[in-house]
Amino acid sequence: MNAIADSILPLSPVRPHRRFHVGAHALRPAAVTGFNRLLEQLQTAPLDEDQIASFSRTVSPARNATAVPPWILLHMRDAAAVRLMLGDPGWEPLDCAAGPARLVSDYLRDHDGLVPDRLPVLGRLDDSIVVEAAWPHIGAEVLDYLDYRRLRRLEASLRGCDERGFRFSRADWEEARQAEAALVRHLREVGTRSYLPAAGGPGRFRIN
């Protein structure tokens, strides 16, 4: 199991006080079963109602909280990047990441999944768990895509083009990234040596 296992309480055979609520929402067994089918597709171990409910209290321990927890906000930012990536005609995700990314995107479109999106504070808890479960499969691809967007903006600006109409493929990004890396290496090498001759040499440049 991935990082979710480190955050959510492990399964235990003895739990006299089981929890079934995320905020004011009672988790439905059928919804938990469907959610675990998705986690299985993402190669993540299943969770039961008590684990999910207990984790929700870890994410937002204050009963009177009104703000969305930072953990959820972080994962929703990542989720937005996933949806941008899948909807960008200039980017072709690697096959190993495309499937898990689509699973995430499809789940995000279901506003009444395990936890209804309209639930205050914790409405995106289940979406965030899905993003974290998928991240080992899609994280590197999403970061590459965000770098692609950065270089596309830069290349379009250098050419005086509108980014929205600028044709820039994954191959173009890879070429631009290699050129940028070569420039960085060159600048680092320049920083470790001097263009001026060493002391005792023929002397400084002269302008006649």
N, CA and C atoms as a LAMMPS dump frame, in Angstrom:
ITEM: TIMESTEP
0
ITEM: NUMBER OF ATOMS
624
ITEM: BOX BOUNDS ff ff ff
-5.0000000000000000e+02 5.0000000000000000e+02
-5.0000000000000000e+02 5.0000000000000000e+02
-5.0000000000000000e+02 5.0000000000000000e+02
ITEM: ATOMS id mol type element x y z
1 1 1 N 0.849 -1.191 0
2 1 2 C 0 0 0
3 1 3 C 0.883 1.24 0
4 2 1 N 0.426 2.349 -0.576
5 2 2 C 1.251 3.533 -0.696
6 2 3 C 1.143 4.412 0.53
7 3 1 N 1.383 5.731 0.358
8 3 2 C 1.428 6.652 1.489
9 3 3 C 0.116 6.732 2.251
10 4 1 N -0.978 6.318 1.634
11 4 2 C -2.254 6.353 2.34
12 4 3 C -2.197 5.466 3.573
13 5 1 N -1.489 4.356 3.466
14 5 2 C -1.394 3.436 4.596
15 5 3 C -0.704 4.076 5.784
16 6 1 N 0.162 5.022 5.542
17 6 2 C 0.855 5.694 6.631
18 6 3 C -0.022 6.734 7.301
19 7 1 N -1.096 7.144 6.62
20 7 2 C -1.958 8.188 7.147
21 7 3 C -3.231 7.638 7.778
22 8 1 N -3.752 6.562 7.22
23 8 2 C -5.014 6.01 7.682
24 8 3 C -4.742 4.862 8.631
25 9 1 N -5.524 4.788 9.69
26 9 2 C -5.301 3.757 10.694
27 9 3 C -5.355 2.366 10.075
28 10 1 N -4.436 1.479 10.43
29 10 2 C -4.451 0.133 9.857
30 10 3 C -5.642 -0.669 10.352
31 11 1 N -6 -1.659 9.566
32 11 2 C -7.094 -2.544 9.963
33 11 3 C -6.744 -3.263 11.257
34 12 1 N -7.713 -3.431 12.124
35 12 2 C -7.495 -4.106 13.398
36 12 3 C -8.684 -5.013 13.679
37 13 1 N -8.451 -6.227 14.191
38 13 2 C -9.566 -7.143 14.447
39 13 3 C -10.409 -6.726 15.641
40 14 1 N -9.9 -5.861 16.502
41 14 2 C -10.64 -5.457 17.699
42 14 3 C -10.862 -3.95 17.66
43 15 1 N -12.111 -3.544 17.362
44 15 2 C -12.443 -2.117 17.341
45 15 3 C -13.845 -1.96 17.915
46 16 1 N -13.94 -1.784 19.228
47 16 2 C -15.266 -1.759 19.844
48 16 3 C -16.066 -0.515 19.493
49 17 1 N -15.402 0.583 19.044
50 17 2 C -16.11 1.831 18.755
51 17 3 C -15.894 2.208 17.291
52 18 1 N -16.548 1.498 16.417
53 18 2 C -16.385 1.754 14.991
54 18 3 C -17.062 3.064 14.605
55 19 1 N -16.449 3.756 13.649
56 19 2 C -16.972 5.028 13.17
57 19 3 C -17.453 4.856 11.732
58 20 1 N -18.512 5.573 11.372
59 20 2 C -19.09 5.443 10.042
60 20 3 C -19.394 6.791 9.398
61 21 1 N -19.012 7.883 10.039
62 21 2 C -19.368 9.2 9.551
63 21 3 C -18.147 10.016 9.153
64 22 1 N -18.267 10.704 8.013
65 22 2 C -17.324 11.744 7.618
66 22 3 C -18.081 13.045 7.743
67 23 1 N -17.737 13.834 8.747
68 23 2 C -18.553 14.999 9.047
69 23 3 C -19.961 14.555 9.394
70 24 1 N -20.94 15.142 8.727
71 24 2 C -22.332 14.771 8.971
72 24 3 C -22.811 13.676 8.016
73 25 1 N -21.914 13.177 7.181
74 25 2 C -22.313 12.198 6.168
75 25 3 C -22.027 10.779 6.653
76 26 1 N -23.053 9.931 6.6
77 26 2 C -22.895 8.525 6.956
78 26 3 C -22.431 7.744 5.729
79 27 1 N -21.306 7.075 5.853
80 27 2 C -20.765 6.3 4.738
81 27 3 C -21.659 5.11 4.435
82 28 1 N -21.967 4.915 3.167
83 28 2 C -22.819 3.803 2.743
84 28 3 C -21.949 2.605 2.358
85 29 1 N -22.255 1.419 2.851
86 29 2 C -21.439 0.238 2.526
87 29 3 C -21.271 0.024 1.026
88 30 1 N -22.322 0.248 0.242
89 30 2 C -22.209 0.05 -1.211
90 30 3 C -21.225 1.042 -1.813
91 31 1 N -21.237 2.278 -1.304
92 31 2 C -20.303 3.284 -1.816
93 31 3 C -18.878 2.937 -1.435
94 32 1 N -18.672 2.407 -0.238
95 32 2 C -17.335 1.988 0.196
96 32 3 C -16.833 0.854 -0.679
97 33 1 N -17.727 -0.071 -1.008
98 33 2 C -17.347 -1.19 -1.869
99 33 3 C -16.913 -0.695 -3.243
100 34 1 N -17.684 0.221 -3.82
101 34 2 C -17.315 0.784 -5.117
102 34 3 C -16.016 1.559 -5.055
103 35 1 N -15.815 2.284 -3.977
104 35 2 C -14.583 3.054 -3.794
105 35 3 C -13.382 2.119 -3.727
106 36 1 N -13.541 1.001 -3.053
107 36 2 C -12.431 0.05 -2.941
108 36 3 C -12.126 -0.639 -4.264
109 37 1 N -13.123 -0.775 -5.124
110 37 2 C -12.837 -1.317 -6.457
111 37 3 C -11.9 -0.368 -7.212
112 38 1 N -12.15 0.922 -7.048
113 38 2 C -11.282 1.898 -7.692
114 38 3 C -9.875 1.849 -7.087
115 39 1 N -9.778 1.786 -5.764
116 39 2 C -8.465 1.698 -5.12
117 39 3 C -7.71 0.459 -5.596
118 40 1 N -8.433 -0.629 -5.809
119 40 2 C -7.797 -1.854 -6.307
120 40 3 C -7.201 -1.621 -7.692
121 41 1 N -7.917 -0.886 -8.552
122 41 2 C -7.392 -0.577 -9.881
123 41 3 C -6.131 0.279 -9.795
124 42 1 N -6.024 1.042 -8.717
125 42 2 C -4.852 1.881 -8.508
126 42 3 C -3.806 1.189 -7.643
127 43 1 N -3.992 -0.124 -7.439
128 43 2 C -3.046 -0.955 -6.701
129 43 3 C -2.867 -0.481 -5.26
130 44 1 N -3.966 -0.096 -4.649
131 44 2 C -3.973 0.347 -3.261
132 44 3 C -4.896 -0.56 -2.459
133 45 1 N -4.492 -0.91 -1.247
134 45 2 C -5.278 -1.813 -0.412
135 45 3 C -6.615 -1.172 -0.033
136 46 1 N -7.637 -1.987 0.209
137 46 2 C -8.968 -1.449 0.522
138 46 3 C -9.01 -0.778 1.895
139 47 1 N -10.033 0.064 2.068
140 47 2 C -10.275 0.756 3.33
141 47 3 C -11.68 0.436 3.797
142 48 1 N -11.873 0.397 5.103
143 48 2 C -13.228 0.19 5.59
144 48 3 C -13.787 1.51 6.126
145 49 1 N -15.061 1.485 6.51
146 49 2 C -15.719 2.711 6.949
147 49 3 C -15.001 3.353 8.127
148 50 1 N -14.559 2.54 9.078
149 50 2 C -13.913 3.063 10.271
150 50 3 C -12.598 3.761 9.919
151 51 1 N -11.821 3.17 9.029
152 51 2 C -10.567 3.794 8.623
153 51 3 C -10.809 5.156 7.972
154 52 1 N -11.772 5.197 7.06
155 52 2 C -12.053 6.439 6.343
156 52 3 C -12.566 7.508 7.305
157 53 1 N -13.499 7.122 8.193
158 53 2 C -14.045 8.077 9.152
159 53 3 C -12.969 8.569 10.112
160 54 1 N -12.134 7.662 10.588
161 54 2 C -11.058 8.056 11.502
162 54 3 C -10.059 8.979 10.809
163 55 1 N -9.769 8.685 9.563
164 55 2 C -8.833 9.524 8.826
165 55 3 C -9.407 10.921 8.618
166 56 1 N -10.708 11.01 8.399
167 56 2 C -11.324 12.324 8.223
168 56 3 C -11.134 13.184 9.46
169 57 1 N -11.124 12.56 10.635
170 57 2 C -10.9 13.304 11.873
171 57 3 C -9.443 13.706 12.026
172 58 1 N -8.557 12.925 11.431
173 58 2 C -7.143 13.307 11.439
174 58 3 C -6.912 14.502 10.524
175 59 1 N -7.552 14.483 9.362
176 59 2 C -7.4 15.579 8.396
177 59 3 C -8.016 16.861 8.926
178 60 1 N -9.174 16.76 9.584
179 60 2 C -9.864 17.935 10.118
180 60 3 C -10.333 17.627 11.537
181 61 1 N -9.447 17.778 12.518
182 61 2 C -9.783 17.369 13.889
183 61 3 C -10.774 18.268 14.606
184 62 1 N -10.899 19.524 14.205
185 62 2 C -11.803 20.445 14.902
186 62 3 C -13.241 20.238 14.444
187 63 1 N -14.132 19.993 15.372
188 63 2 C -15.529 19.739 15.022
189 63 3 C -16.212 20.95 14.405
190 64 1 N -15.774 22.136 14.8
191 64 2 C -16.402 23.359 14.298
192 64 3 C -15.609 23.986 13.151
193 65 1 N -14.775 23.189 12.484
194 65 2 C -13.952 23.719 11.385
195 65 3 C -14.836 24.21 10.249
196 66 1 N -14.405 25.301 9.626
197 66 2 C -15.136 25.844 8.482
198 66 3 C -14.259 25.94 7.235
199 67 1 N -12.952 25.715 7.388
200 67 2 C -12.016 25.825 6.267
201 67 3 C -11.633 24.44 5.762
202 68 1 N -11.469 24.33 4.453
203 68 2 C -11.028 23.065 3.857
204 68 3 C -9.592 22.796 4.295
205 69 1 N -9.286 21.603 4.777
206 69 2 C -7.943 21.298 5.285
207 69 3 C -6.876 21.412 4.199
208 70 1 N -5.655 21.837 4.573
209 70 2 C -4.564 21.957 3.595
210 70 3 C -4.288 20.662 2.836
211 71 1 N -4.426 19.504 3.488
212 71 2 C -4.165 18.225 2.824
213 71 3 C -5.093 18.045 1.622
214 72 1 N -6.346 18.435 1.802
215 72 2 C -7.31 18.325 0.71
216 72 3 C -7.023 19.367 -0.36
217 73 1 N -6.729 20.592 0.037
218 73 2 C -6.429 21.644 -0.933
219 73 3 C -5.243 21.259 -1.815
220 74 1 N -4.212 20.677 -1.206
221 74 2 C -3.031 20.251 -1.965
222 74 3 C -3.408 19.22 -3.019
223 75 1 N -4.204 18.246 -2.629
224 75 2 C -4.569 17.19 -3.57
225 75 3 C -5.551 17.682 -4.633
226 76 1 N -6.369 18.639 -4.298
227 76 2 C -7.265 19.203 -5.306
228 76 3 C -6.486 20.033 -6.324
229 77 1 N -5.405 20.65 -5.903
230 77 2 C -4.536 21.344 -6.858
231 77 3 C -3.92 20.337 -7.821
232 78 1 N -3.463 19.21 -7.278
233 78 2 C -2.909 18.16 -8.135
234 78 3 C -3.979 17.594 -9.066
235 79 1 N -5.19 17.451 -8.555
236 79 2 C -6.286 16.934 -9.381
237 79 3 C -6.573 17.873 -10.54
238 80 1 N -6.517 19.181 -10.281
239 80 2 C -6.74 20.153 -11.358
240 80 3 C -5.682 20.012 -12.439
241 81 1 N -4.44 19.747 -12.037
242 81 2 C -3.361 19.554 -13.006
243 81 3 C -3.603 18.298 -13.841
244 82 1 N -4.124 17.256 -13.217
245 82 2 C -4.429 16.019 -13.946
246 82 3 C -5.474 16.288 -15.022
247 83 1 N -6.5 17.016 -14.68
248 83 2 C -7.568 17.288 -15.645
249 83 3 C -7.079 18.202 -16.768
250 84 1 N -6.23 19.165 -16.43
251 84 2 C -5.636 20.004 -17.476
252 84 3 C -4.803 19.16 -18.429
253 85 1 N -4.026 18.244 -17.864
254 85 2 C -3.156 17.395 -18.668
255 85 3 C -3.964 16.551 -19.65
256 86 1 N -5.037 15.951 -19.168
257 86 2 C -5.842 15.083 -20.029
258 86 3 C -6.589 15.877 -21.091
259 87 1 N -6.889 17.148 -20.809
260 87 2 C -7.627 17.95 -21.762
261 87 3 C -6.776 18.777 -22.695
262 88 1 N -5.455 18.652 -22.599
263 88 2 C -4.54 19.452 -23.412
264 88 3 C -4.203 18.696 -24.697
265 89 1 N -4.635 19.183 -25.86
266 89 2 C -4.37 18.458 -27.108
267 89 3 C -2.893 18.426 -27.495
268 90 1 N -2.088 19.287 -26.902
269 90 2 C -0.67 19.298 -27.248
270 90 3 C 0.151 18.277 -26.496
271 91 1 N -0.429 17.66 -25.474
272 91 2 C 0.33 16.743 -24.619
273 91 3 C -0.193 15.328 -24.773
274 92 1 N 0.694 14.384 -24.974
275 92 2 C 0.33 12.97 -25.082
276 92 3 C 0.891 12.239 -23.87
277 93 1 N 0.053 11.919 -22.875
278 93 2 C 0.553 11.231 -21.681
279 93 3 C 1.105 9.851 -22.029
280 94 1 N 2.111 9.432 -21.292
281 94 2 C 2.624 8.081 -21.452
282 94 3 C 1.529 7.081 -21.108
283 95 1 N 1.552 5.94 -21.777
284 95 2 C 0.506 4.939 -21.578
285 95 3 C 0.401 4.506 -20.117
286 96 1 N 1.539 4.394 -19.433
287 96 2 C 1.534 3.913 -18.053
288 96 3 C 0.844 4.889 -17.101
289 97 1 N 0.752 6.156 -17.501
290 97 2 C 0.118 7.166 -16.652
291 97 3 C -1.28 7.528 -17.132
292 98 1 N -1.554 7.328 -18.409
293 98 2 C -2.832 7.767 -18.97
294 98 3 C -4.014 7.057 -18.313
295 99 1 N -3.924 5.753 -18.128
296 99 2 C -5.022 4.998 -17.528
297 99 3 C -5.345 5.456 -16.117
298 100 1 N -4.36 5.463 -15.207
299 100 2 C -4.639 5.944 -13.849
300 100 3 C -5.136 7.391 -13.825
301 101 1 N -4.605 8.241 -14.706
302 101 2 C -5.051 9.635 -14.743
303 101 3 C -6.531 9.718 -15.125
304 102 1 N -6.956 8.884 -16.055
305 102 2 C -8.372 8.889 -16.457
306 102 3 C -9.265 8.364 -15.32
307 103 1 N -8.759 7.402 -14.562
308 103 2 C -9.529 6.926 -13.413
309 103 3 C -9.75 8.056 -12.417
310 104 1 N -8.711 8.84 -12.179
311 104 2 C -8.839 9.977 -11.271
312 104 3 C -9.849 10.979 -11.822
313 105 1 N -9.696 11.335 -13.094
314 105 2 C -10.578 12.321 -13.699
315 105 3 C -12.034 11.858 -13.689
316 106 1 N -12.258 10.596 -14.008
317 106 2 C -13.624 10.067 -14.016
318 106 3 C -14.239 10.125 -12.62
319 107 1 N -13.44 9.797 -11.602
320 107 2 C -13.98 9.814 -10.242
321 107 3 C -14.307 11.238 -9.813
322 108 1 N -13.482 12.185 -10.206
323 108 2 C -13.718 13.574 -9.825
324 108 3 C -15.025 14.102 -10.424
325 109 1 N -15.451 13.536 -11.531
326 109 2 C -16.7 13.984 -12.149
327 109 3 C -17.929 13.468 -11.402
328 110 1 N -17.731 12.453 -10.554
329 110 2 C -18.837 11.91 -9.776
330 110 3 C -18.946 12.718 -8.479
331 111 1 N -19.881 13.639 -8.438
332 111 2 C -19.978 14.547 -7.292
333 111 3 C -20.638 13.899 -6.078
334 112 1 N -21.185 12.714 -6.246
335 112 2 C -21.825 12.004 -5.127
336 112 3 C -21.207 10.621 -4.967
337 113 1 N -19.887 10.568 -4.927
338 113 2 C -19.191 9.291 -4.77
339 113 3 C -19.261 8.816 -3.334
340 114 1 N -18.119 8.489 -2.788
341 114 2 C -18.084 8.015 -1.401
342 114 3 C -18.535 9.113 -0.448
343 115 1 N -18.046 10.34 -0.687
344 115 2 C -18.425 11.509 0.122
345 115 3 C -18.962 12.572 -0.841
346 116 1 N -20.155 13.1 -0.63
347 116 2 C -20.698 14.118 -1.55
348 116 3 C -19.827 15.376 -1.56
349 117 1 N -19.576 15.904 -2.74
350 117 2 C -18.75 17.105 -2.849
351 117 3 C -19.355 18.283 -2.099
352 118 1 N -20.657 18.317 -1.972
353 118 2 C -21.322 19.447 -1.322
354 118 3 C -21.14 19.444 0.193
355 119 1 N -20.591 18.369 0.764
356 119 2 C -20.386 18.318 2.211
357 119 3 C -19.377 19.383 2.621
358 120 1 N -19.705 20.228 3.597
359 120 2 C -18.754 21.268 4.006
360 120 3 C -17.441 20.677 4.523
361 121 1 N -16.359 21.342 4.235
362 121 2 C -15.01 21.059 4.748
363 121 3 C -14.425 19.763 4.175
364 122 1 N -15.134 18.661 4.312
365 122 2 C -14.579 17.348 3.958
366 122 3 C -15.183 16.754 2.688
367 123 1 N -15.864 17.569 1.911
368 123 2 C -16.536 17.036 0.729
369 123 3 C -15.611 16.478 -0.328
370 124 1 N -14.344 16.887 -0.32
371 124 2 C -13.405 16.359 -1.321
372 124 3 C -12.41 15.372 -0.708
373 125 1 N -12.734 14.836 0.455
374 125 2 C -11.833 13.876 1.107
375 125 3 C -11.606 12.656 0.231
376 126 1 N -12.675 12.071 -0.298
377 126 2 C -12.537 10.869 -1.107
378 126 3 C -11.775 11.147 -2.394
379 127 1 N -12.038 12.33 -3.004
380 127 2 C -11.293 12.698 -4.206
381 127 3 C -9.796 12.781 -3.905
382 128 1 N -9.465 13.342 -2.746
383 128 2 C -8.059 13.489 -2.365
384 128 3 C -7.396 12.14 -2.128
385 129 1 N -8.127 11.212 -1.543
386 129 2 C -7.584 9.871 -1.335
387 129 3 C -7.292 9.205 -2.672
388 130 1 N -8.191 9.389 -3.633
389 130 2 C -7.989 8.817 -4.965
390 130 3 C -6.746 9.42 -5.626
391 131 1 N -6.583 10.74 -5.512
392 131 2 C -5.407 11.387 -6.094
393 131 3 C -4.132 10.832 -5.465
394 132 1 N -4.134 10.69 -4.151
395 132 2 C -2.924 10.168 -3.491
396 132 3 C -2.657 8.719 -3.896
397 133 1 N -3.707 7.925 -4.019
398 133 2 C -3.535 6.537 -4.433
399 133 3 C -2.946 6.44 -5.838
400 134 1 N -3.341 7.379 -6.706
401 134 2 C -2.867 7.351 -8.096
402 134 3 C -1.499 7.991 -8.271
403 135 1 N -1.075 8.797 -7.311
404 135 2 C 0.129 9.618 -7.516
405 135 3 C 1.388 8.822 -7.851
406 136 1 N 1.63 7.643 -7.255
407 136 2 C 2.825 6.886 -7.655
408 136 3 C 2.838 6.54 -9.145
409 137 1 N 1.659 6.476 -9.765
410 137 2 C 1.556 6.131 -11.182
411 137 3 C 1.553 7.355 -12.086
412 138 1 N 1.118 8.509 -11.575
413 138 2 C 0.927 9.671 -12.437
414 138 3 C 1.741 10.89 -12.025
415 139 1 N 2.34 10.858 -10.842
416 139 2 C 3.006 12.044 -10.313
417 139 3 C 4.09 12.589 -11.223
418 140 1 N 4.974 11.715 -11.687
419 140 2 C 6.067 12.158 -12.549
420 140 3 C 5.533 12.728 -13.854
421 141 1 N 4.48 12.109 -14.377
422 141 2 C 3.89 12.588 -15.638
423 141 3 C 3.255 13.969 -15.46
424 142 1 N 2.58 14.176 -14.35
425 142 2 C 1.966 15.477 -14.091
426 142 3 C 3.034 16.557 -13.954
427 143 1 N 4.122 16.252 -13.258
428 143 2 C 5.208 17.226 -13.112
429 143 3 C 5.844 17.542 -14.465
430 144 1 N 5.984 16.514 -15.306
431 144 2 C 6.502 16.761 -16.661
432 144 3 C 5.543 17.66 -17.437
433 145 1 N 4.259 17.413 -17.288
434 145 2 C 3.284 18.233 -18.006
435 145 3 C 3.332 19.686 -17.549
436 146 1 N 3.469 19.911 -16.257
437 146 2 C 3.556 21.283 -15.759
438 146 3 C 4.808 21.974 -16.289
439 147 1 N 5.905 21.23 -16.427
440 147 2 C 7.111 21.808 -17.014
441 147 3 C 6.902 22.082 -18.5
442 148 1 N 6.172 21.207 -19.166
443 148 2 C 5.806 21.421 -20.571
444 148 3 C 5.041 22.728 -20.722
445 149 1 N 4.085 22.988 -19.842
446 149 2 C 3.322 24.235 -19.903
447 149 3 C 4.233 25.445 -19.704
448 150 1 N 5.198 25.318 -18.79
449 150 2 C 6.136 26.417 -18.551
450 150 3 C 6.95 26.725 -19.799
451 151 1 N 7.502 25.68 -20.413
452 151 2 C 8.33 25.9 -21.599
453 151 3 C 7.493 26.318 -22.812
454 152 1 N 6.265 25.851 -22.883
455 152 2 C 5.387 26.29 -23.983
456 152 3 C 5.109 27.782 -23.87
457 153 1 N 4.838 28.258 -22.645
458 153 2 C 4.633 29.693 -22.451
459 153 3 C 5.879 30.482 -22.842
460 154 1 N 7.047 29.966 -22.429
461 154 2 C 8.3 30.65 -22.728
462 154 3 C 8.559 30.696 -24.228
463 155 1 N 8.404 29.562 -24.901
464 155 2 C 8.66 29.505 -26.334
465 155 3 C 7.671 30.379 -27.106
466 156 1 N 6.418 30.378 -26.696
467 156 2 C 5.419 31.22 -27.363
468 156 3 C 5.753 32.696 -27.168
469 157 1 N 6.193 33.053 -25.962
470 157 2 C 6.552 34.441 -25.685
471 157 3 C 7.742 34.882 -26.518
472 158 1 N 8.738 33.999 -26.645
473 158 2 C 9.922 34.343 -27.436
474 158 3 C 9.572 34.58 -28.898
475 159 1 N 8.526 33.921 -29.372
476 159 2 C 8.119 34.067 -30.768
477 159 3 C 7.007 35.095 -30.941
478 160 1 N 6.598 35.71 -29.84
479 160 2 C 5.534 36.696 -29.923
480 160 3 C 4.191 36.099 -30.275
481 161 1 N 3.981 34.828 -29.877
482 161 2 C 2.738 34.126 -30.225
483 161 3 C 1.815 34.042 -29.016
484 162 1 N 0.543 33.872 -29.3
485 162 2 C -0.431 33.571 -28.261
486 162 3 C -0.284 32.094 -27.902
487 163 1 N -0.084 31.823 -26.625
488 163 2 C 0.139 30.435 -26.198
489 163 3 C -1.008 29.518 -26.614
490 164 1 N -2.224 30.041 -26.616
491 164 2 C -3.385 29.198 -26.921
492 164 3 C -3.359 28.67 -28.348
493 165 1 N -2.701 29.381 -29.261
494 165 2 C -2.633 28.916 -30.638
495 165 3 C -1.256 28.428 -31.039
496 166 1 N -0.359 28.327 -30.081
497 166 2 C 1.015 27.944 -30.366
498 166 3 C 1.137 26.424 -30.391
499 167 1 N 1.605 25.89 -31.501
500 167 2 C 1.747 24.434 -31.628
501 167 3 C 3.067 24.014 -30.985
502 168 1 N 2.941 23.195 -29.955
503 168 2 C 4.109 22.779 -29.179
504 168 3 C 3.833 21.366 -28.68
505 169 1 N 4.556 20.387 -29.204
506 169 2 C 4.291 18.985 -28.897
507 169 3 C 5.163 18.495 -27.747
508 170 1 N 4.917 17.273 -27.353
509 170 2 C 5.771 16.662 -26.328
510 170 3 C 7.208 16.561 -26.827
511 171 1 N 7.378 16.239 -28.103
512 171 2 C 8.726 16.161 -28.675
513 171 3 C 9.402 17.533 -28.648
514 172 1 N 8.629 18.589 -28.93
515 172 2 C 9.18 19.942 -28.856
516 172 3 C 9.619 20.266 -27.433
517 173 1 N 8.795 19.852 -26.464
518 173 2 C 9.139 20.081 -25.057
519 173 3 C 10.431 19.36 -24.687
520 174 1 N 10.566 18.115 -25.1
521 174 2 C 11.771 17.361 -24.773
522 174 3 C 13.01 18.021 -25.373
523 175 1 N 12.881 18.523 -26.597
524 175 2 C 14.001 19.21 -27.238
525 175 3 C 14.335 20.509 -26.502
526 176 1 N 13.298 21.27 -26.143
527 176 2 C 13.521 22.528 -25.431
528 176 3 C 14.103 22.276 -24.05
529 177 1 N 13.648 21.222 -23.399
530 177 2 C 14.175 20.904 -22.066
531 177 3 C 15.647 20.539 -22.145
532 178 1 N 16.038 19.759 -23.164
533 178 2 C 17.445 19.401 -23.327
534 178 3 C 18.303 20.63 -23.604
535 179 1 N 17.772 21.548 -24.418
536 179 2 C 18.509 22.775 -24.714
537 179 3 C 18.667 23.625 -23.461
538 180 1 N 17.621 23.692 -22.663
539 180 2 C 17.686 24.459 -21.42
540 180 3 C 18.693 23.837 -20.457
541 181 1 N 18.692 22.517 -20.359
542 181 2 C 19.639 21.835 -19.471
543 181 3 C 21.071 22.063 -19.935
544 182 1 N 21.3 22.057 -21.256
545 182 2 C 22.644 22.302 -21.788
546 182 3 C 23.102 23.718 -21.463
547 183 1 N 22.178 24.681 -21.543
548 183 2 C 22.528 26.056 -21.213
549 183 3 C 22.885 26.184 -19.736
550 184 1 N 22.128 25.53 -18.879
551 184 2 C 22.416 25.577 -17.442
552 184 3 C 23.789 24.981 -17.157
553 185 1 N 24.1 23.847 -17.803
554 185 2 C 25.428 23.239 -17.601
555 185 3 C 26.53 24.182 -18.058
556 186 1 N 26.314 24.84 -19.199
557 186 2 C 27.315 25.764 -19.722
558 186 3 C 27.55 26.92 -18.744
559 187 1 N 26.466 27.486 -18.219
560 187 2 C 26.607 28.602 -17.301
561 187 3 C 27.319 28.189 -16.015
562 188 1 N 27.066 26.969 -15.572
563 188 2 C 27.755 26.485 -14.376
564 188 3 C 29.248 26.308 -14.639
565 189 1 N 29.582 25.8 -15.829
566 189 2 C 30.993 25.636 -16.174
567 189 3 C 31.691 26.984 -16.28
568 190 1 N 30.998 27.955 -16.848
569 190 2 C 31.572 29.295 -16.967
570 190 3 C 31.841 29.877 -15.582
571 191 1 N 30.973 29.568 -14.656
572 191 2 C 31.141 30.101 -13.313
573 191 3 C 32.328 29.541 -12.57
574 192 1 N 32.874 28.422 -13.039
575 192 2 C 34.006 27.801 -12.35
576 192 3 C 35.331 28.136 -12.995
577 193 1 N 35.314 28.927 -14.054
578 193 2 C 36.574 29.301 -14.679
579 193 3 C 36.515 30.751 -15.137
580 194 1 N 37.623 31.328 -15.446
581 194 2 C 37.692 32.717 -15.862
582 194 3 C 38.104 32.782 -17.309
583 195 1 N 37.514 33.751 -18.032
584 195 2 C 37.949 33.965 -19.409
585 195 3 C 39.262 34.755 -19.461
586 196 1 N 39.66 35.377 -18.326
587 196 2 C 40.894 36.153 -18.306
588 196 3 C 42.07 35.235 -18.049
589 197 1 N 43.264 35.533 -18.585
590 197 2 C 44.424 34.693 -18.326
591 197 3 C 44.806 34.723 -16.862
592 198 1 N 45.467 33.676 -16.419
593 198 2 C 45.895 33.582 -15.035
594 198 3 C 46.967 34.62 -14.748
595 199 1 N 47.184 34.902 -13.457
596 199 2 C 48.207 35.867 -13.057
597 199 3 C 49.564 35.437 -13.592
598 200 1 N 50.302 36.411 -14.109
599 200 2 C 51.619 36.079 -14.667
600 200 3 C 51.553 35.778 -16.134
601 201 1 N 50.338 35.833 -16.73
602 201 2 C 50.193 35.564 -18.137
603 201 3 C 50.547 36.767 -18.96
604 202 1 N 50.159 36.756 -20.227
605 202 2 C 50.559 37.844 -21.123
606 202 3 C 49.908 39.176 -20.797
607 203 1 N 48.916 39.197 -19.904
608 203 2 C 48.343 40.475 -19.508
609 203 3 C 46.898 40.572 -19.894
610 204 1 N 46.302 41.708 -19.59
611 204 2 C 44.87 41.924 -19.85
612 204 3 C 44.632 42.251 -21.327
613 205 1 N 43.351 42.193 -21.689
614 205 2 C 42.974 42.606 -23.041
615 205 3 C 43.271 44.112 -23.202
616 206 1 N 43.691 44.505 -24.403
617 206 2 C 43.947 45.905 -24.687
618 206 3 C 43.118 46.339 -25.888
619 207 1 N 42.616 47.567 -25.788
620 207 2 C 41.874 48.128 -26.91
621 207 3 C 42.703 49.261 -27.491
622 208 1 N 43.105 49.147 -28.736
623 208 2 C 43.94 50.166 -29.366
624 208 3 C 43.057 51.167 -30.113
